[in-house]
Amino acid sequence: KKAIEDKDIEKRTYWINRSSAIFAELINSLNYDNGGQIAHYLNGLYVYQLKLLSEANIYNDTTKLDEVMNVARELLSAWKEETENAVD
């Protein structure tokens, strides 16, 4: 986001590509056999995040990055909660 605000094309591209790689890896890690509907839902969510990242890169749109960051925070929070519950 800072790279967009600073008009730093190289850093913008680098960080958006890194973020896109994370969502691509999340898509690749989905287990449709055991995950069923949840895996399909997550696939759609992740693909949408990739679309937003691409649009943010093309249009220098920080609002699209804000949406991706909010989703990423929620996913991280849910993952942390699940892993804490698994330990208990």
NUMIKE-279952 format. One record per residue (C-alpha): residue number from 1; x, y, z. Coordinates in steps of 0.02 Angstrom, whole numbers. Layout:
# residues N
+-----+--------+--------+--------+
: pos :      x :      y :      z :
+-----+--------+--------+--------+
: NUM :      X :      Y :      Z :
...
+-----+--------+--------+--------+
***
This chain:
# residues 88
+-----+--------+--------+--------+
: pos :      x :      y :      z :
+-----+--------+--------+--------+
:   1 :      0 :      0 :      0 :
:   2 :    142 :    117 :     44 :
:   3 :    224 :     82 :   -123 :
:   4 :     66 :    137 :   -214 :
:   5 :     56 :    294 :   -108 :
:   6 :    241 :    328 :   -143 :
:   7 :    217 :    292 :   -329 :
:   8 :    355 :    161 :   -319 :
:   9 :    309 :     44 :   -462 :
:  10 :    448 :    -81 :   -428 :
:  11 :    403 :   -106 :   -245 :
:  12 :    217 :   -105 :   -284 :
:  13 :    240 :   -245 :   -409 :
:  14 :    354 :   -343 :   -294 :
:  15 :    237 :   -339 :   -144 :
:  16 :     79 :   -372 :   -243 :
:  17 :    164 :   -520 :   -328 :
:  18 :    217 :   -587 :   -157 :
:  19 :     40 :   -569 :    -92 :
:  20 :    -30 :   -653 :   -247 :
:  21 :     90 :   -798 :   -222 :
:  22 :     21 :   -824 :    -46 :
:  23 :   -158 :   -836 :   -110 :
:  24 :   -103 :   -949 :   -253 :
:  25 :    -21 :  -1065 :   -127 :
:  26 :   -179 :  -1063 :    -20 :
:  27 :   -279 :  -1115 :   -174 :
:  28 :   -156 :  -1255 :   -210 :
:  29 :   -167 :  -1319 :    -31 :
:  30 :   -357 :  -1340 :    -30 :
:  31 :   -417 :  -1517 :     -2 :
:  32 :   -581 :  -1541 :    -95 :
:  33 :   -598 :  -1723 :    -39 :
:  34 :   -602 :  -1682 :    146 :
:  35 :   -649 :  -1498 :    138 :
:  36 :   -804 :  -1511 :     30 :
:  37 :   -906 :  -1351 :     24 :
:  38 :   -782 :  -1256 :    133 :
:  39 :   -641 :  -1290 :      9 :
:  40 :   -750 :  -1227 :   -135 :
:  41 :   -797 :  -1071 :    -36 :
:  42 :   -616 :  -1036 :      8 :
:  43 :   -564 :  -1060 :   -173 :
:  44 :   -687 :   -926 :   -226 :
:  45 :   -628 :   -811 :    -87 :
:  46 :   -445 :   -834 :   -133 :
:  47 :   -477 :   -810 :   -319 :
:  48 :   -570 :   -649 :   -280 :
:  49 :   -421 :   -588 :   -178 :
:  50 :   -307 :   -623 :   -327 :
:  51 :   -426 :   -521 :   -436 :
:  52 :   -420 :   -376 :   -312 :
:  53 :   -231 :   -383 :   -303 :
:  54 :   -219 :   -379 :   -492 :
:  55 :   -338 :   -231 :   -502 :
:  56 :   -242 :   -141 :   -364 :
:  57 :    -84 :   -164 :   -465 :
:  58 :   -160 :   -105 :   -629 :
:  59 :   -256 :     44 :   -560 :
:  60 :   -146 :     91 :   -410 :
:  61 :   -301 :     67 :   -302 :
:  62 :   -264 :     58 :   -116 :
:  63 :   -447 :     26 :    -73 :
:  64 :   -433 :   -143 :   -157 :
:  65 :   -279 :   -179 :    -52 :
:  66 :   -375 :   -129 :    104 :
:  67 :   -506 :   -260 :     63 :
:  68 :   -373 :   -393 :     36 :
:  69 :   -286 :   -346 :    199 :
:  70 :   -451 :   -358 :    295 :
:  71 :   -484 :   -532 :    224 :
:  72 :   -306 :   -587 :    262 :
:  73 :   -323 :   -525 :    442 :
:  74 :   -486 :   -620 :    464 :
:  75 :   -411 :   -778 :    390 :
:  76 :   -261 :   -764 :    506 :
:  77 :   -373 :   -736 :    656 :
:  78 :   -480 :   -888 :    612 :
:  79 :   -325 :   -994 :    585 :
:  80 :   -251 :   -941 :    753 :
:  81 :   -416 :   -978 :    841 :
:  82 :   -428 :  -1149 :    760 :
:  83 :   -250 :  -1196 :    803 :
:  84 :   -275 :  -1141 :    984 :
:  85 :   -433 :  -1247 :    995 :
:  86 :   -341 :  -1396 :    920 :
:  87 :   -211 :  -1387 :   1058 :
:  88 :   -343 :  -1386 :   1196 :
+-----+--------+--------+--------+
***
